[in-house]
Amino acid sequence: MSKLWTILTHLHTLAGPGVMLLYPLYASVQAMESPSKLDDEQWLAYWILYSFVTLVEMVLESLIYWIPIWYELKLLFLAWLALPNFRGAAFIYDRFVREQLRKHGLTNHPGSGIGSKKENGCKVDKSSSPSTSPKEKENAKSRFLSFVTPKKDH
């Protein structure tokens, strides 16, 4: 029984990095090399959400320490985000993150990403567009900073 437990422990230890880092890394490289932009969006969303989960984990480390199944919950959630059958990262990003960005005025219109617009089906960086004035860039920067910085209670 102790050998089985040892094997399961080592399998559990390898599953985390494999599911949370190695497979997403491999799939991200494949997505960058493919002509489709749909998979690029999935993997960018994954890395954004993975970074957010990691930051939350670092900030709340003392609380998470007391949750005995935290690692398993995190592994399941990140597997759901990463596995292509579920497209969880794109779902979470579209449903929650993009909605918050729109709510705080960080996107131009519903179909656009931050600081980009679509022309002929391709994303074009607005920062390099001659039609973007310095005042518009400064306004976008100040909206972003007001979104990111904590609000002070008076």
QUISUL-V348092 format. One record per backbone hydrogen bond with DSSP energy under -1.0 kcal/mol. CO is the residue of the C=O (numbers start at 1). NH is the residue of the N-H. E is the energy in kcal/mol with one decimal. If there is no record, write none. Layout:
# QUISUL-V348092
co/nh/e
CO/NH/E
CO/NH/E
This chain:
# QUISUL-V348092
co/nh/e
1/5/-2.3
2/6/-2.0
3/7/-2.4
4/8/-2.7
5/9/-2.4
6/10/-2.3
7/11/-2.7
8/12/-2.7
9/13/-2.1
10/14/-2.0
11/15/-2.1
12/16/-1.2
14/18/-1.8
15/19/-2.9
16/20/-3.3
17/21/-1.9
17/22/-2.8
18/23/-2.7
21/25/-2.3
22/26/-2.6
23/27/-3.1
24/28/-2.2
25/29/-2.1
26/30/-2.3
27/31/-2.4
28/32/-2.3
29/33/-1.6
37/41/-1.9
38/42/-1.7
39/43/-2.1
40/44/-2.5
41/45/-2.4
42/46/-2.0
43/47/-2.3
44/48/-2.1
45/49/-2.5
46/50/-3.1
47/51/-2.1
48/52/-2.0
49/53/-2.7
50/54/-2.4
51/55/-2.5
52/56/-2.6
53/57/-2.4
54/58/-2.1
55/59/-2.4
56/60/-2.7
60/64/-2.9
61/65/-1.8
63/66/-1.3
64/67/-1.9
67/70/-1.7
69/73/-2.5
70/74/-2.9
71/75/-2.6
72/76/-2.5
73/77/-2.6
74/78/-2.8
75/79/-2.0
76/80/-2.3
77/81/-2.1
78/82/-2.1
79/83/-2.9
80/88/-1.2
81/89/-1.5
83/86/-1.2
83/87/-1.7
87/91/-2.0
88/92/-2.8
89/93/-2.5
90/94/-2.7
91/95/-2.8
92/96/-2.7
92/97/-1.2
93/98/-3.1
96/100/-2.0
97/101/-2.3
98/102/-2.4
99/103/-2.5
100/104/-1.8
101/106/-3.2
102/105/-1.7
109/112/-2.2
113/116/-1.4
115/126/-2.1
117/124/-3.1
119/122/-1.8
122/119/-2.7
124/117/-1.9
126/129/-1.3
129/132/-1.2
133/137/-2.0
134/138/-2.4
135/139/-2.3
136/140/-2.4
137/141/-2.2
138/142/-2.5
139/143/-2.1
140/144/-2.2
141/145/-2.6
142/146/-2.3
143/147/-1.6
144/148/-2.2
145/149/-2.6
